Amino acid sequence: MNERAYERHHLNEVLQFIRKEEELLQKQQQQLTTSMQTKVKELTENKINTGNEEAFYESVIAYREQEKELQLTYQTTEAKQKRLVTLATMKNTPYFARIDFSEGNDVQETLYLGIASLRNPSDEPIIVDWRAPIANLYYEGELGSTYYETDHERFEVFLSLKRQFKIQDGSLISMVDTSEAINDEFLLEILDEASTSQMKNIVATIQKSQNEIIRDTDNRIVLIEGIAGSGKTSALLQRIAFLLYRHRKWLKDSQVLLFSPNHLFSDYISMVLPSLGESEIPTKTFYQFLNELLPNYTLKQKDTQEESFLTGDENQIETVKNGLSILKKIDPYVQSIQPIGPLFRSLRLQGKVYIDKKLIRQWYLQTNDLLPLYQRTQLLQEKLLKKLGGLVNDEMKQTWVKELADEKLIQYMKEHPHQEYTEASEKTLLKKIKKSIVKNKFAAMKRSIMAFRFVNLPMQYIHFLQQVAPTILMETTISEKQWQQHLAQLKNDFRNKIIPVEDGILLFLLTKAIYPVDISQKARFIFIDEMQDFPPAQVALLKELYPDASITLCGDLNQKVLGNDTIVTHLKELFPNQYVKQYQLTTSYRSTAEITAVANQFLSQEDTVKLTARNGEKPMIYVGSLAAQHALLSQIITKIQEKPSHHRTAIITKTIQEAIQLHEKLAEATKQYVQLIASEDTFMKRSIMIIPAFLAKGLEFDEVYVWNVSTNFQTAHDQLILYTMVSRAMHQLTIFSDGQSPFLQQVSKELVNVETI
Ligand SMILES: Nc1ncnc2c1ncn2[C@@H]1O[C@H](COP(=O)(O)OP(=O)(O)OP(=O)(O)O)[C@@H](O)[C@H]1O
């Protein structure tokens, strides 16, 4: 049997193992479902025996045990379901590589690598998970003497074969033997494929520089920088999958927090982890995250976000609030108010003051003054709850309570005619009714005390901003008037329970220093994509909430189009006692060498960009009037739409406004084939779309048409935008221009084809 025939035969055998495991699991699932249904039925029918105390406790214990059993069965079914989903993926592509190796004088072993492990009925490994230590031989090892490491040991091996496979729908398409890294041809074949509306995993072709990042478990803080298309997002997502596997004994999906710039991007990357056999990790934008931390406020939606993207300007006050300097002023401020306590609110009910704020302050002053503020506030809360108990007792003596309770008692007796009533039992009942009436009345006040609403946070925050004003005004060019105006605006927003994002961060941190705040999400690993758009204060908030979490940040300063201060220049302040491991990715996998060469002309940072060996056509620049550009674009769209292809095309405009206008201008017949993406809440549905630069960030398309590059691209900031736009293209790049753009005039003539229209 030749090698190919052998591999085909082996593949069929593996597919049979997969099918067998699948059948077995399905059978077990059916049995579990039936047993679960019976258990649920038993549980709902099970009555707690209230006969005597012993019987009561016994039946409660039995009930709890049944509940626990049900929970366990549920978890088992869930795990089996997850495995079934993985097996379904593995039926398509069971594995992507094979390694042959021997250890010392042992016989040679063969292992196949896939997204998850598989064992044959004799429990021998057939497929090894790509994240297992031994799989690293495929990503890192060169043929000959090499090694792999587990947590505690290093194994010297002789690697005799590295084979890559392309398997689709369970059929072997191609295979190639390679000596060192992943075979170039194989990688190029994959890079040549058309894009889809969802990002793909790169498990079969992870490159050495990416592998190092993915498997880095030594460093808690990791920063990945790299040019557009160098696989930062890909490496980040593979790293999540790797860490979930590495720490599978204790790490839950809910302890992983992944930040993405917008919903459109979240949707784009959402299938990568499931395609690796992992659950989908809920991806959040920072806005969503902060919203959950401040449930009582509405965060101000930034209608200026595109504007700051386009201008790179950030309002000075916003910059101050997004920076670390103001954040550092919170602690001293809180210490300064510790002796007298925070600003309080009287506790009222139906307009009547029950506990006056002056009294609250007195009680605060009685707490141990050596304790930090948040502990004193907590003690104060206990005191207020006790006082509330006293208020309830006093209120029970009020005539209105007595009258209402009498009415309710009569009602109760009418509803329970067969119950025996003695004088004593009537008295107890009446007391119970009175208590419930009053408790009901004071329920809102109890909730307020529990939620520390007796602290006037909005006013406290405004006070903080007033206190820090002199230093801020000294450090910046913000005028007293501007500061006061913004405070007035803020007060107004507070009245409507609205708060801007940057104030939300500061308010939350201030709150946390004033009283204990319970945070429901417990993050152990935090991943931030497009970190260039993350102001330092946002990372500082995450650090404050999760001081022990491991943080991986990735992004590209060349695509930093928002005006915020960057994390990169504040690493020391953000992670004062921690080593930050920095990685650079310098090869573009997205674009052809020709496109990368043109994109490089717009690079502002001094980056070393290695080109991919993948070649394509030279980018095209069409020069003509706006009317001519429109006419040509319509022709192009008609052509694309006539020839069915799997390619995705994006026409990228500089602004949302331009995107809308361009779409409007299309003929009705053409319009139906072209999707306008003007907000982040849309999904990419069509294969041709018009999208503004702001939303195209992080995405990629087979063909990109950059719309109307003219005098509207002038500044250094515009150059960044242009870089972001052209670097979205994978296979083909076309630029429309009226010939007036200084940036296009700079592009070396041999890199592009120019045609006048
Ligand atoms: N090792 C690899 N093997 C195959 N494809 C890869 C590899 N690395 C990256 N790619 C592909 O390159 C493209 C760009 O990757 P990705 O989006 O992760 O880059 P990025 O650096 O995050 O880009 P941007 O800065 O524009 O957001 C994707 O199509 C991805 O699948």
The ligand as a Gaussian input file, in Angstrom:
#p B3LYP/6-31G(d) Opt

LIG

0 1
 N       -1.041000      30.787000      11.158000
 C       -2.002000      31.086000      10.338000
 N       -2.451000      30.188000       9.471000
 C       -3.462000      30.492000       8.620000
 N       -4.068000      31.668000       8.575000
 C       -3.647000      32.602000       9.415000
 C       -2.600000      32.376000      10.347000
 N       -2.427000      33.503000      11.061000
 C       -3.320000      34.388000      10.609000
 N       -4.057000      33.862000       9.624000
 C       -5.130000      34.493000       8.864000
 O       -4.784000      35.839000       8.619000
 C       -5.944000      36.667000       8.667000
 C       -5.722000      37.802000       9.640000
 O       -5.699000      37.308000      10.947000
 P       -6.218000      38.158000      12.186000
 O       -7.511000      38.784000      11.870000
 O       -6.085000      37.299000      13.371000
 O       -5.106000      39.297000      12.195000
 P       -5.008000      40.598000      13.100000
 O       -3.559000      40.789000      13.340000
 O       -5.883000      40.462000      14.276000
 O       -5.542000      41.694000      12.110000
 P       -6.086000      43.189000      12.412000
 O       -4.951000      43.933000      13.043000
 O       -6.412000      43.736000      11.079000
 O       -7.257000      43.056000      13.310000
 C       -7.101000      35.756000       9.054000
 O       -7.756000      35.348000       7.882000
 C       -6.430000      34.551000       9.673000
 O       -7.191000      33.378000       9.507000

